[in-house]
Amino acid sequence: MDEVCVFINFNSQWDGTLRYVGGELKGILVPKTATYVDLIQLVRSVIGISRLDMTIVTRYVVEPELPPVRIQCDADVKFYIQLKKKDVHVLSKFLITIDVLEESGAEAMPPDVGESNHID
């Protein structure tokens, strides 16, 4: 099975300048055919989150001056994998940031970042 190398950053915080600082970094292998559910299950497994009342929010940064792009559906995962396949020379580029939220809690969002990163 073909896979892409992805770094995930978790147990971190967004600072006031759209940067995700601190925390832990892990490398994972994501199948090129992964769905959104596959990605979230893999992330849950790697970071040890088994409680289903915890929401996993995934984002990546394309350029430092642009807001983070949220991964929230299968199309977003496919786009991300295509992006990673095109930029194989820098393994840490487009690392995925992970926020873990209580289901009833407010969503952790960097300042001034919209909800969606695609057109319906």
Wavefront OBJ file of the C-alpha trace (Angstrom):
o trace
v 0.000 0.000 0.000
v 1.332 3.446 -0.931
v 1.709 5.837 1.983
v 2.830 9.407 2.608
v 5.014 10.471 5.522
v 3.253 13.037 7.703
v 4.339 14.779 10.882
v 1.654 15.554 13.453
v 2.071 18.173 16.180
v -0.104 17.787 19.283
v -0.341 18.953 22.914
v 0.490 22.432 21.598
v -1.203 25.821 21.547
v -1.959 28.433 18.937
v -0.187 31.677 19.770
v -1.547 35.080 18.777
v 0.208 35.002 15.394
v -1.328 31.884 13.803
v 1.585 29.703 14.918
v 1.212 26.353 16.668
v 3.963 26.235 19.305
v 5.304 23.636 21.706
v 3.961 20.155 22.248
v 5.032 16.864 20.760
v 5.863 15.834 17.212
v 5.326 12.346 15.768
v 5.698 10.892 12.313
v 2.908 8.761 10.861
v 2.358 6.904 7.593
v -0.949 7.833 5.983
v -2.256 5.570 3.201
v -2.742 7.478 -0.047
v -6.294 6.110 -0.131
v -7.119 7.309 3.407
v -10.498 8.829 4.169
v -11.189 11.475 6.797
v -12.350 8.763 9.217
v -9.162 6.760 8.534
v -7.003 9.805 9.284
v -8.832 10.628 12.521
v -8.653 6.994 13.690
v -4.916 6.912 12.959
v -4.361 10.180 14.842
v -6.446 8.949 17.804
v -4.370 5.769 17.939
v -1.006 7.534 17.733
v -1.735 10.197 20.348
v -3.678 7.854 22.635
v -7.149 9.418 22.535
v -9.781 6.695 22.855
v -12.622 8.710 24.377
v -15.286 9.277 21.747
v -16.491 12.451 23.464
v -13.220 14.124 22.449
v -13.194 15.904 19.081
v -10.037 15.836 16.973
v -9.463 19.018 14.928
v -6.795 18.751 12.218
v -5.157 21.617 10.342
v -2.004 22.352 8.368
v -0.221 25.552 7.374
v 0.599 26.161 3.717
v 2.439 29.463 4.213
v 3.232 31.240 7.497
v 1.285 34.373 6.510
v -1.866 32.412 5.562
v -4.405 31.012 8.019
v -4.272 27.262 8.711
v -6.285 24.971 6.440
v -8.697 22.687 8.271
v -9.074 19.043 7.270
v -12.708 18.103 7.840
v -13.851 15.735 5.082
v -12.630 13.123 2.589
v -12.002 15.745 -0.113
v -9.750 17.690 2.277
v -7.725 14.530 3.017
v -7.349 13.794 -0.712
v -6.202 17.361 -1.353
v -3.709 17.174 1.528
v -2.277 13.872 0.274
v -1.863 15.325 -3.237
v -0.085 18.326 -1.716
v 2.274 16.041 0.233
v 2.976 13.896 -2.847
v 4.024 16.985 -4.815
v 6.391 18.221 -2.103
v 8.381 15.142 -1.100
v 11.685 16.957 -0.568
v 10.720 18.558 2.762
v 9.220 15.908 5.052
v 8.177 18.396 7.714
v 6.365 20.705 5.308
v 2.594 20.827 5.860
v 2.725 19.130 9.250
v -0.725 18.488 10.680
v -1.639 20.258 13.895
v -3.940 18.414 16.276
v -6.328 20.032 18.748
v -8.263 17.723 21.077
v -11.511 19.232 22.356
v -14.279 18.203 24.697
v -17.373 17.527 22.565
v -19.324 20.207 24.421
v -16.397 22.664 24.476
v -15.791 25.618 22.206
v -13.708 24.900 19.134
v -10.031 25.807 19.399
v -9.440 28.070 16.453
v -6.556 30.366 15.678
v -7.637 34.017 15.504
v -9.522 35.092 12.365
v -9.690 31.657 10.741
v -12.873 30.640 8.928
v -14.697 27.350 9.302
v -14.297 25.879 5.849
v -11.425 25.486 3.447
v -13.377 24.369 0.395
v -16.294 25.387 -1.777
v -19.401 23.188 -1.639
l 1 2 3 4 5 6 7 8 9 10 11 12 13 14 15 16 17 18 19 20 21 22 23 24 25 26 27 28 29 30 31 32 33 34 35 36 37 38 39 40 41 42 43 44 45 46 47 48 49 50 51 52 53 54 55 56 57 58 59 60 61 62 63 64 65 66 67 68 69 70 71 72 73 74 75 76 77 78 79 80 81 82 83 84 85 86 87 88 89 90 91 92 93 94 95 96 97 98 99 100 101 102 103 104 105 106 107 108 109 110 111 112 113 114 115 116 117 118 119 120
